[in-house]
Amino acid sequence: MPRKNNLTIALAGNPNSGKTTIFNNITGTRQKVGNWPGVTVEKKEGTIHKFGHELKIVDLPGTYSLTPFSIEEIVARDFVLETAPDLVIDIIDASNLERSLYLATQIRELDCKVLFALNMADLARERGIKIDVDKLSELLGLPVVFTVGNKNEGIETLLEKAVELAESDVHIPKTRKVQYSKDIEVSILAVEDLLRISIGEARLPYKFRWTAIKLLEDDQVVRDRIADLAGRSREELLREVENQREHLRRLFDDDPEIVMTDERYGFIAGLVKEAVTTSNRKRVDISRNIDLVLTDRFIGFPIFVFFIWAMFQLTFKLGVYPMAAIEWGVSLLSAGLDSILPESLFKAFLLDGVIAGVGSVIVFLPNILILFFCIAIFEDTGYMARAAFLMDKIMHLIGLHGKSFIPMLMGFGCNVPAIVASRTLESEKDRILTILITPFMSCSAKLPVYIVLAGSFFGAQAGSVIFGIYLMGIVLSIATGRLLRTTILKGADAPFVMELPPYRIPMLKSLLIHMWDRSKMFLKKMSGVILAGSVVVWSLSAFPLHPEYGRDYAAMKEEIQAEYSRRLEAAETEDQEGLLQEQTERLTEVERARQTEHAERSYMGRIGKTVAPIFAPIGIDWRGSVALLTGFAAKEIVVSTMGILYAVEEEASEALKTALQESDMTPLSALSMMVFVLLYVPCLATVAAIRRETGSVKWMLFDVAYTTAIAWLVSFLVYQGGRLSGFA
Amino acid sequence: MQLSDLRESQKARVVRVGGNGALRRRILEMGIVRGTDVYVEKYAPLKDPMELIVKGYHISLRVEEAAQITVEDVR
């Protein structure tokens, strides 16, 4: 057999089996994170050079089984079947042997080359479980290697054995697999024979025995594939399979797949009996004691709330410092370029469009890094599962899984990482539903808008009004959840069969890798979209460059300059400084008036005036309309746009408040606008995240349409209802 | 007797896992099969879901899901 230089090795194993740790130890920072084709399941792979080979290590999604119920399981199974890696390493959690072996028996049935890594045997030993590796290896008919993933022990041996096994042309033993009871074996043989006749070895992409077992288990994926291949004998084949299933069902008084699952566990029980000795000595289970406190009837929730509070404090309070540093850096760059480059359209494009746009995203990086770091701690310690355990009852009321809570909560910070965080949900429907209701959680970028509007019109009650807005978001997300669950995303929510893994001390390396993977994704994808979006917004508000102005601003400026140069000549030396200042002030005033008129006459202003009739019934004038439109790029922009349109300096929020109070805005229309900002289409980056994480343009468009319709409707009710009730 | 009838710190043996489709299969695949001993570790603060110890590991189930599992006393 010729030596193959490139070997593909797939890592399989249960969630929490230490698979990711082993993968990180093998590949280090040389890993590539992407998605499996067509689905939003994360795919990680890394290439290393070892023993004169190039080893491509692929981390399969962590699964408990290979029954194609979840996307993860389908992805893992398809990879082994279709891509046919040179070797599969199945990581078995020694402290959780029986359940880990269930996946092992299924991988054995696939008939691929497989090596077992018995991980965390030290933990098992501490719990009084002794595993006879030689015996286990003999019983499984395949080599078993000891590893301790978090101490990086046994990894070298594992790789060495892996390469050795992948290169050898030993036949995988046919024995030592699950033997089912006699009646089932007879049915398996019958179906096998039929497959041989109707499809034949050359055309069948899988092994006969495995295919027969899957057909008897009524595996939809295999069934459809075989039905396609069988051609004319299709009817006959499927009928025979159904006959065999019916026959077994009568014999066992249960579905064949249930009986077979039972029997696999029976096989495992026999294996465990021979290879494992358990001492009965009682030991202190630290993890269990921790859990008794953290999920305690009385203090469980307060502790949970504290953790969440601490996470937000860290994210937003600690994030302020690096944020300020980045802002400073961006403004330095901007100022630097401002002084170097000559006045031109390109300069305006670069400074106001590109740098301002990208700068507005990059400042969120510290927040996102800290937030993801905290989430990684929750996940790696095992607390995330407990959070879901605590919250499930409440979330179940909306028709969601306990795990949906975390993304929704993160939505108060920033919707983009929140939507990415919905990846932890296994069921696709749950994921989509969570993604669709998360934008109603009022993100931190909307807060400045509320502060300005509520501060201008509600005085002392501003705090209560803003709280009310947040509350309204929560209520509407619950209502939306219930509505969608009973209509387009119909169906029971995913079962809550969830492992509560033992608490573990997280490894810094793994936390950092987790954090960076997600943040990198955020930066890469979002900066592209944000960049494009800001360029569009900038272009619309910058062009046409020189519209027909109602007044001749250039002439006005010249007049002022002429006036002051006359007065400066006449004035005493000590008065000159005051005059110069006065001149600058008057020039700025004229320039601001020009900018306001420019904003009104730019394409953006024209669009604003065009759409104004749509906003009129909800009490928002053309200026508000423009501000809302620009808010699509990023919500913070709403305030700065209003600043430009009401001709005040962006930074001076007091001035904007005064200007707003003097305009024809009323408390009621301000409230209506706040409601609209809360509910309407999320920012560009969020919309892009929705598109990415749902994997469909359809859901993205649905979200855009739904949120905007709801926003208009609710604002309409607030505004018109308020007017009817006699509020101005 | 159903699994959901058990109180905290009670033990039982699985007789039959009822229900249908994916949920039933999932419960079985997680090792809650006929003849398995289960121990009710605790209920969540809001009484739902519940936490069990099965085959040496901890798993949580909703009460309505546990109601599909028939159990018997173990001596």
Interface residues (C-beta under 8 A of the other chain):
Chain A: Y64 S65 T67 F69 S95 N96 L97 E98 R99 Y102 R127 I129 E257 I258 T261 D262 Y265 R288 D291 L292 T295 D296 R297 F298 G300 F301 A385 F389 L390 D392 K393 I394 H396 G402 P495 F496 V497 M498 E499 L500 P501 P502
Chain B: V17 A22 L23 R24 R25 R26 I27 L28 E29 M30 G31 V33 R34 T36 E41 K42 A44 P45 L46 K47 D48 P49 E51 K55 G56 Y57 H58 I59 S60 L61 R62 E65
